[in-house]
Amino acid sequence: MNASERIAQHFHESIQAKQVALDQLRPFIEQAGMLMTDCLQREGRILSCGNGGSAGDAQHFSSELLNRFEMERPGLPAVALTTDSSTITSIANDYDFREVFARQIRALALPGDVVLAISTSGGSDNVIRAIEAAHDRGAHVVALSGRDGGPMALKLAGDDVEIRVPHEVTARIQEVHLLVIHCLCDLIDRQLFGG
């Protein structure tokens, strides 16, 4: 397979992954959007976390809320727990890397807040502990996962929402996660500000 064919293959696989995900994920995306909107209407905030590419997605989501997505509007309260290198490294050094998000959530989350927990495999220990900390603080969880949901899926409570991408390939899961994030931002904006 030459380079051109390989590129086309990636595009086709991404399109197919999104088509399969559309029918399966639509109700969960809508449910998550409503949960986040309700949180923000009650003057709560959304805390997001993940590792690697999922850390980038957590930051992307937070920046879309804090600044703006596609319409002019006031900033919305969101915090990416992946951005403060001093906090992350001090927690990892003094305690354990598995605690880098959970300790922040225990300090920052209030009852009714939402934690956006992102893990393509559902197996990230620090994201799993973030979910546990969210529940300890009375916060809700929206989980973006893939594959079979991993151990993360088993930690979710009845009022949490899991958006599990039905795919095995990390790149395809991340591509759908980004689309889901944009859908959530759009739902939040339209529910809060119309248009």
VENGIZI-V808432 format. One record per run of one state. SS is the DSSP state (H for helix, E for strand, L for the rest). FROM is the first residue (numbers start at 1). LEN is the number of residues. If there is no record, write none. Layout:
ss from len
SS FROM LEN
SS FROM LEN
This chain:
ss from len
L 1 2
H 3 39
L 42 4
E 46 4
L 50 3
H 53 14
L 67 11
E 78 3
L 81 4
H 85 10
L 95 2
H 97 3
L 100 2
H 102 7
L 109 5
E 114 5
L 119 6
H 125 12
L 137 3
E 140 7
L 147 3
H 150 5
L 155 6
E 161 5
L 166 4
H 170 24
L 194 2
